[in-house]
Every structure is written in structure tokens, then in C-alpha cells.
Amino acid sequence: MSVKNFEELFIHELSDTYSAEKQMSKALPRLARAADNPKLVAAFEAHLEETQGQIERIDQIVELMGIKLKRIKCAAMEGLVEESKDVIDSIEKGPLRDAALIGGAQKVEHYEIAAYGTLAALAKQQGQRDALRLLLETLKEEKSTDEKLTMIAEQGGNERAQADSKAA
């Protein structure tokens, strides 16, 4: 990573986040198929639509600012996606897998919340109001998704996983 100034830092972080979103857009259909709880399946499907909109917002930022993204792969998201594959391969479909999928999805959301928070701060510092508005819109969606996942877990998802594993 060769970053020499503030604008290059913004471009690097935006490129990394773009890669993360692209990876998630490929992983979310797999997560939805792996989930058992209909609410969790619906949450993954809804977040796929949001993720596609978030990718479009990054494209808008690129156009607004007249910048070019770097071709990089987000290593952090690659690791998180790999973890989700391990969960799917090692835990039988049902409440226990759902609990693990929720935990993994929340790791992703927390990563994305940090990424968009950082990008928003960088855009604000550069006086990029339109980019800032778009980034804050995505940040709000990421926080909302995290809250929805918590609700699914708290509304019986974790309880079913615990009861199911005691019965086994």
C-alpha cells in the first residue's frame, strides 16, 4: 500500500470497502440458503438488496469526486467470508448454525460500520459533502442491519440454538 496523501488514503479505504461489499454480495445468497430461520433468511436477502445499493453509492462517489478505485481485495472481508463457509461446512442446518451465522454476520456489520465511519470522517475532512451524505446513508443501513440481527437472536434464535444443542 503506497499512500502519500489524504486523498490517496480516502481512495485506498474506499477501494477496500468496495471490494468488501462485492465479496458480501456474492456471500449473502449462500448465507440465505444456509440459514434455517425464515426471519434470518429474509434478513440476508434484504441485506443483499441493500448491499447492491451500497455498491451503487460507492460508484456515485467515484463519479462525483472524479477518482478511480484501486483493484485491491479486502483481506478482512475475505477472512470473514471464509469463516462463514467454515460454519456452513461444520454445523448442521438448524438453530445452532443460525446462531453462528448471526454472529458471523454481525462481525461483518461491525467491520463495515467501522469502514463507513472512517470513510465518512475522511470525506468530511476533505469537504466532500455529497460523498459524506452517501457514506452516512450506508452507515445508517449497516447499523440497522446489525440491530435486526441482534433482534433475531434475542427473539428466540439463541434460545432455540441452546435448547437444540442440549437435546442433541
N, C-alpha and C positions, 0 to 999 in steps of 0.2 A: 504494500500500500504506500504509494508515494503521494502524500498530500502536502501541499506547500502553503495553502492559504485557506481562509474561512470558506470561500465559495467552493473550493475543491473538497473540503470536509463535508459540506452540505451535499454535494453531488455524490460523494462516496457513500454517505449514510442513506441517501435516497435510493441509490443503486442497490445497496444491500437490502433495503426494505422491499424494493420492487421484486428482487429475487425471492425474498421470504414469502411475499404474497403469491407469487407464481407457484412456488412449491406447495403452498397451502391449497391453492385452487385445484391442484392435482390430488392432494391427500384427502380433502374433505369428502369426496364421493366414497372413498374407501372406508373412511370413518363411519359414514352414514350406514353403509352396508354391514359394517361390523357391530353396530350398536343394536341392542335388543329393545330398549325402552323407546316407545314411539315419540315421546317428547324429546329425547336426545337425538333420535333420527331427524326429527323436524328441525331441531336447533342446528345440526350440522348442515342440513340442506339450506336453511335460511342464511346461515353464515357463508355458504358458498356464493349465494347471490350477492351478499354484502361484499365479499372479497373481490368479486368481479368488478363491483362499483369502486372499490378502493384502488384497484389496479388502474381503472379509468381515471380516477382523480390524480394518481401519480403521472399518468400520461398528460393530463391537463397542466400539471405543474411544470413538466418538462417543456411543454409548448409555451406556457405563459412566460417562463424565465429564459427561454431560448437556450436551454442546456442540452447536453447529450449524456445519457446514462452510461455508466461503465458496465462491461459484461463481466459481472462477478457472481459467484454463488454464495449465498448466505450460509455459512457453515453452521451457525447456531440453529437455524431452521432445519437444515439437513439432519442434524442430530436429533432434534425434536420429532421430526417425521420418522426417523429410524426407530426411535423409542416407541412410537405408536405402532409400527409394524411388529416390533417385538411383543407388545401387549396382545395384538391380534393373533399372533402365532402361538403365544404361550398360555393364554387364558381362554377357556371355553366361552362361547357366546352365552350371555346372560347377565344378571345383575352385577356380578363381580367384575366382568370385563367392562361393563358400562361405567362402574366406579373408577376403574383405571383409565378409561378413555376420557372421562370428565377431568381427572387430574392432569392428564397429558394435554388436553385441550386448554386447560387453564394455564399451564406453563407457557403454551403458545401465546395465549392472550396477554399474559403478563410481559412476555418478551415484546410483543407488538405495542403494548401500551408504553413501554419504555422507549421503543424506537420512535413512535409518533410524538411522544413528549419531547424527545431530543430534537427531532426534526422541526417541531413547532417552535422551540426555543431558537434554533438556528435561523429559521425563516424570519422570526420576529426581529432578531438581531440585524438581519440584512434589510429589514424594512419591506419584506415581501408579503404585503398584506393579503393578496389573493391566494398565494400559496399557503399562508398561515391559516386562512379560513378553511381551505380544503383539508389541510392536515388536522385541524381541530375537529372537523366533521368526522373524519375517520377515527380519531382518538376517542370521540364520544361513542362511536359504534363498537369499538373494541372493548371499552369499559362496560357497555351494555351487554355484550355477549358474555363477558366474564360473569356478570351478575346473573344472567339467565342460567349459565352452567351451575353456579352455586345454588340457585333455586331448585334446579332439577335434582341435584344431590341432596339438598335438605328436605325436599318434598317426598322423601321416601326412597330415593335411589340408593343412598348409602345404607339405609336400614335394611332394604331388601338384599343388598350385597352381603351384609353381615349375617343375616338370617340364613341366606342361601349357603354361605360357606360353613356355618355351624351344622347345617343339615348334612353336608357332604362328608 
